[in-house]
Amino acid sequence: MSNRYISYRDTNYFNSLFCDYIEGSDDLRPFYNNKPSLESFKNQILSKKENFKKADRLTLRDVLVKQYSAINVTDEIKQSIDLISAENTFTVTTGHQLCLFTGPLYFLYKIISTINLTEELKIKYPKFNFIPIYWMATEDHDFEEIKSFKYKDKNIIWESNQKGEVGKFITNNLKATLDKFSELLPNNINSDNLVRLFEESYIKSKDLSEATRKLVHELFQDYKLVILDSNERELKKIFSPIIKNELINNLIFNNSLKTIDDLKNKKYKAEVNPRKINLFYLSKDSRNRIINHKDGFSTDDQKFIWTKDEIINELKIHPENFSPNVLLRPLYQESILPNICYIGGGSEISYWLELKKCFDESDLSFPILLNRNSVLLVKKKQFEKLSKMNTTIQELFLSQNELITSKTTSLASAKFDFDNQKLFLLKQFNALREVSKLTDISFVGAVNAQEQKQLKGLLNLEKRLLNANKRKYESHISRITSIQSELFPDNSLQERSVNFSEFYLEYGKEFIKILKENISPLNNKFTIIEL
């Protein structure tokens, strides 16, 4: 087994802001504090240690103890939870939606990147403890984004009419979904384990939050991963001063707009645009935006209406009813965790970079931002086939049309682009234009028209020769594009659509171990793992 690497920029799948960030561009230096390097964590640790309260550590520990009370956990995880109360303990965090059966592969890559970084930090800074945290997005209400996962070419869908925050969705009605999934699986021990994992996690849990905790715990319990559901009254109480600031002073809106303008001036696109108020209000079966108006506040459906004093009183009595949106959530995370690093994907890194001034305004340490590892899993047989066809794995990152043209060009016995002819033609017509100017300026238009006609003719000949060679080498090229389609389903990255179950069927529990041994969080290259 060996790994290959390609720069994120060369994959053509990541935006310029993300690529510039991981390459250390000076243009982005004003938008964060410490660089994502092992040496930078010393300053990050000191910064977080200064402004994280002992009382908040104790509250967090107690919440985790309560949340894990329904699970049989290892002594190591119990120890990790207890260590959170120690002032020399820090967390590394990743977050994700509660996707059915983990959703796409990159969910696993996020968590393994987080686990592996804590292990590297412990070696570098042995006097401190580092705990990997998976932050469950239990308050999310976008059920459409999490209700399915892909197994080979089939979508396994959870049909439900439940509303509100997805973490509270009842899951014991997923039996029909499990049956559909089971029918597609081969008859072997790994299939049995997948069915058992689904059943134990979802069918035997009271809600999606509990189900996801059980599932992720089962997959990663050997690696000290701690799973947090932040939708807790005591944690929201810690965060309530910032919630109040958001309600009264539009914290995110007023402090991120200048940053977004600065990013735009550097030719970057804003990932998320802030609202005046970046909060939701939670009630039974609903999560609605809070909006402000001249008379006070209300939810966007007008079901709840408050004066300024009434909403501040509601926050004081029921902080658990207030839910941060995607831009306010980072501040919530850093308020309740002794966190030194957030690990996220390209879009997450992009919107975190909009928030540094919001952190400064709130007296919060801005964490180190580290991209989660992106991975392409390629089987040995696929590599062997590509080698026989003189094709590299890097070439498969081209669009399929670009790949076909490139391979056709390399296979053709004769060159069929007319670059030299075009240059010759342009040279001749430049000379004709000079003659026309000296003879009769009105002839220049006719010369230009004839030039375009001749160039168009050459382009048409190029296309015809290209198409003729595509037909000639169709069989060879189709074998290459077939492998590309296997590795890049729906013309996208494998990690964005394929579920872990496809690989678990072949490798079983060893699959997680394979990933862990081959993912290096501080390697800022796209990783290609040969299985």
N, C-alpha and C positions, 0 to 999 in steps of 0.2 A: 504494500500500500504506500502510495506517495502522493504528495500534494503539489499542485501547481498554483500559481498566483497571477492575477492580472489586475492592473490598476482600475479603480472604480470608474475613472473617466473613460478608459478604453472599452468598458463594457457597453457604453452608450445607454445605460439604463438609469443613470443618476443625474440629478440636476447640478448646475454649476455651483450653486451655493454650497451644497453638500461636499462636492469634490474639492472646492477651494478650502473649505474648513479642514478636511482631513489632511490636505496637503500643506496646511499651515500658512495660507495666504495672509499677507499683512493687511489686506483690505478688510478682513473680518476680525482683526485683533481687538478693536474697540468693543466688540459685542460679547466678550466673555472674560473671565478672570484667568484661571490657570489652564495651561495647555494639557491636552490628553497624553501625558507621558508619565512614566513610572516615577521620575524624579519630582514632578510637580505635585504629587500627592502629599509631600511633606508640608507644604504651605497650606494645602487644602485641609489637612487634618487639624493644623493649628487654628485655622480660621473657624472651622466648625466647632472645635472644642471650646472656643471662647464664648460662642453665642448660643449654645444649646443647653437648656436647663436640666438639672438633675431630676426635677419633679416631672418633666415631660418624658424623660426616659422611663421613670417608674410607671407612668400612665400607659405608655406604649407597651411595656412589658406585661402589665396586667391585662390589657386588651388582648394581646396575643395568647396569653395563657387561657383566657376565656374562649377565644376562637378555636383553639386547638383541643379543647376539652372533649370534643366528640370524636377525636381521631387517636388511634394508637400510634404514638410517635416514638421515634428512637430517643435514646438518652442524649445523643449528640444534638438533636434539634431542641430538646428541652434545655440543654446547656446553652445553646445559642440564644434562645429566647431570654434566659436568665441573664446572660452576659450583656444584654442591651442596657441593663441598669448601670453598668460600669462605665466610668467616664473615659476609659481608653478603648471603647468599642465604637465602631463606625459601620455604616451600612453602604452597600453598593446596590442600586435599585434599577430594576426595569419594570415597565408596566405594559399591560395589554388587555384588550377586551376579553370577555368570557366566551371566546369562540367555541362552538360545538366541537368536542373531541380535539381540541387545540387549534382547529382551523389549519392554515397553511404552515409549512415547515419552519418559516422564520420565527414562529413563536418559540420553538425549541432553541433556535440559535440565539435568541435574545437571552434566554435563561442560562444557557451554557456559557455565553460570553460573560455574564454576570458572576456565575460561580467561579469560573476560571480566573477572573480578575481578582476576586477576593483571595484566592490561593496565591497568586503572584504578589499581592500586596503584603500578605503575611510573611512571605519569604524576605521581602525588601524591608518591611517595618515590623520585626518580630515582637516589639513591645506593645503593639496594638492588636486588637481583635477586629476582624472584618467579616460581616455577615451579609450574604446575598439575599436580597428581598425581591419577591415577585409581588407587585402591587396589582391587585385585581380591580379592574374597572367595573365594579359592581353597580355603580350609580348610572352607568350609561343606559340610554333608553332606545338606542338604535338597534332594534331586534333584527332588522333586515341584514345588517352587516355580520351578525354572529350566528344566524340560524342554520347554517349549512357547512358542510365540508365536502371536499372532492375525493372520491375514491376511484382512481383510474379515470374513466371517462364519465362517471356517474356522480351526480350531486345527491348527497344524502341530506335531506331537508327535515327540519323540525317544524311541523305545522302547529301554530299556536295563536290564539287570539288574545293572549295576556298583554297587559299594558303596563307602562311605568318602568321603573328601574329594573334592568334585566336580572340583577343579582337575586331578586325575590321571586323570579319566575319558578313555578312548581315544575319539577322535572320528572316526576313519576309517570307522566303521560308520554314518555319517550319510548315506550315499548314497541310501538309500530315502527318507529325510526330504526331502532336496534334490529328488529326482524328484517327490515329491508336491507340493512347493512350486512347482516349475517348471511343472507342468501347469496351475496356476491363473493363471499370469502371461500377459499379452498378449504379442504378438510385436513387440517394439521394442527399441531399443538400451539403454534403461534396464533392461529385464528381463534382457537379456544381462549387463549389468554387475552386477546383483543376484546372478544365478546364479554368475558368476565370483567375486564377493566371498565368497559362501557357500562355494564350492568351495575357493578359495585359503586361506580361514581355517580351515575345519573338516576337509575331506577330506584336506588336505595338511599337517596338523599332528599331532604325536604325542599331544597331550592337550588338554583343554579350556582349561587355562591358556594354553598357547601359541596356541590358536585364538582366544581372546578378545583376547589381546594383538595379534595380527595384524589382527583385525577392527577394533578400536578405533583402532589405529595407522593403518590405511588411511583411516578416516573423518576422523581429526583430526590427521594428521601435519603439516598446514600451520600448526598453531596451538601448536606446542611442547609438546604434552601428553606427560607422562612417565607410563608405566604401571608400577605396582609390584606384584609378587607377594611378599607379606611372609612366605610360608612358606619361610624360609631359616634355616639353622642359625646363621649369623653374626648375623642380626638377632634371632633368639630369644635368643641369648647376651647381647645388650645388655639384653634385657627380663627376663632370668632373676632378678635381685634382686626384681622385683615379682611374678614368678611364685611365688618362694619365700615372699614375704609373704602372698600369697593362699592358699597351701597351709597355712602354719603359723598365720597370724593372721586368716584370713577377711577380707582387706582390703576387698573390695567389700561384703560382707554387713554388716560392723560399721560401715562409714562411710556407707552409703547409706540404712540403715533410718530414721535420724533425719530425713534429708532427705525421704524418701518420706512419713513422717508429717507433716512440715511442709507438704508439697504437698497432702496429703489434708485437712489442717486449713484450707487455702485453697480447698477444694472441687475440687481437681484429682485426676484419676485417675492412678495410677502406670502408666506405659507398660510397664515390665518390672520384675518382682519378682526380687530377687537370690536366688541359691542360696547355701548355705554355702560351696561352692567353685565358682567360675565358670570352670572349666577342663575341657577335653577331653584325652584321651590318644589320640595317633595311632599306629596300627599298620597293618599291611598290610590294606587294604580295610575299615578300620573307624575310626570316630571316636567314642569313648565317654566319657561323663561320668566325672570323677573324684569320688569321694565319700570322706568320712572317717568313721571309726568308732572305737570305743575302742581297737582293736588297731592302728590305723594307717590305711591308705588302700587303695582298690581302684578299678577301673573298675566301672561299674554292672552290667556283665555278669559280674563276678567273674573275668574272664579274666586280669587282672593284679592282684596283691596285693602291697602294700609295707608295711614298717614306716616310721616317720617318717624314720629315717636312710637307708633304702633309696630312698625317693622323692626325697630331697634329693640323694642320690648320682646317681640316674637323671637328675635335672634338670641336674646338673653335667656329666655325660658326654654326655647326649642332649637338650639343650634343644629341639631341633627336634621332639621328640615331644609337646611340650606346646602346646596350642592354646587361645587365649582364646575365651570365648563372647561374646555380643553386648554385655554390660556391661563386660567386661574389655578388649575389643578397642580402645576409645578410648584407654585408657592405653598399650596396645601401640603404637598409631599415634603418639602424642605422645612416646613414648620413643625411637623410631627415626627420626623425621622432624623437621627444623627447621621445624615447622609453626606457623602463626599463625592459621589459620582452617579450620574444617570446614564444608562445605556439605552439607546434608542435607534430607530431607523432614520433614513434620510429626511423624511418629512418632520419627524419629531425634533431632530437636531435643528432643522430650519426654524420651527416656531419657538423653540427655546431661545434661540439667538435674538428674538424680538423682545426678550423679557428682562435683560440685565438691569435696566433702570427701575423696573418694578421691584426687583429684589433689593436694590440699593435703598429705595424708598421705604421698604418694609424691614430694613435691618436684618436681612437674611443673607447667608453665604450663598453665592451662586455656585452650584456644583460643577465639577469637571464634566464635560459632555463627551461621551465616547460612543462612536458608532457601533452598533451591534454587528457581529460578523455576518457577512453575506456569503452563502455557500452554494456551490453546484455539486451535486452528488452524481458521479459518473462510474458506471460499472466497468470492470476490467475488459469485458467483451466489447463494450462500446468503444473503449480506447483502441483496442486491437483492430476493430473494423475501420476506425478513422485512420489509423496508421497505414493500413493496406491501401487506403484510397488517398494517401498523401495529403491528409487534411488534419490541421491542428484544432485543438479544442477552442483556441482563441478565435478561429475563423467562424465558429458557430455563434458567436456573439453578434455577428452581422445580421441585418435583416435578411429574410429568406431571399428576396429579390437580389440584394447585394451579394449574398453568398453564391447564388446561381450564376450571376454574371462573373464574379471573381473566379469561380472554379471553371467555368466555360472558357474564360480567357486563358487560364493556365493550361488547360487541356488541349486547346486548339493547336494544330500543327503549324498554322500560319497566322501571323498577326492580322487582326481584322479591324483595328482602329486606324483611322486616317489622320492622325495628328500631324504627321509630316506634310501630308497633302493639304491639310487645312492651313498650315503655316505658309506653304508655298502659294496657295490660293490668295491668302490675305496679302502676301507680299506683292503679287501680281496686280491685285486690285488697288493697292496703295499707289503703285506706279501709274495705273490707269487714271486714278483720281487726279494725280499731279498733272498728267497730260491734259485732262479735261479742263482743269482750272486755267491752263495756259491757252487752250484753244477756244472753249466755249463753256462757261460756268454752268450753263443749263444742263450739260451732259453729266454732271456729278450725280444727280438724282438717278439717272438711268444706270450709271455704274454701280451705285449702292444697291439698287434693286437687283441687278444681275448678280452681285456678290452674294446677297442673301439667298437667291435662288440656287446658286452653285453650292453654298454651304449646306443648305437644306437637303440638296441632292446627296451630298456626301454623308450626312447624318442618316438619311434613309437607307443608304447602302450599308452603313455600319449596322443598323438595326436588323436588316435582312440577313447579313452575314452572321450576326450574333444569334439570331433565332435559328438559322440553319445549323450552327454549331450546337445550340441547345438541344435540337432534335437529334443530332448525331451522338451526343454524349448523354442523352436523356436517362438511360438506365443507370449509368455511373452516378450522375448527379442526384437522381432520385434516392439512391441508397444513402447519400450524404444528408439530404434534406429530411429523410425519414428519421435519422438519428437526431438531427436538430429538433424535429418536432417532438421526439420523445423527451429530450432534455429541456426544451423550451416550449411547454404546452401553451397553446393559445397565443403563441408569439410573445410570451412573457417569461420572466425568470421562474425557474422551477420552484423556488422557495415561496413564491407568491400564490401558488395554487395547489401544489401537491401536499397531501396530508401524510403525516409520519407513518400511518398504518401500512402504506405500500411497502416501506422498507422494513418495518417491524415484522411483517409476514415472513421476510427472508432471514432477518438477523436476530429477531427476538429482542430480549433485553440488552443484548450486546450492541444494539444500534445506538443507544444513548451513550454507551462507553466509547464507541468509535467516534462519535461526534465530539465528545469531551476531550479525547486524546488528540484531536486534529484541529480544534478551534483555538486560536490564539488571539485574545481580545485586543492586544495592543499592536497587532499586525494590521496596518491600514490598507491591506490589499484584499481584493475579492478572492476567496479561497475555492479551489477546485479539488475535491477529495475523490481519490480513486478507491472504489470499494472492491 
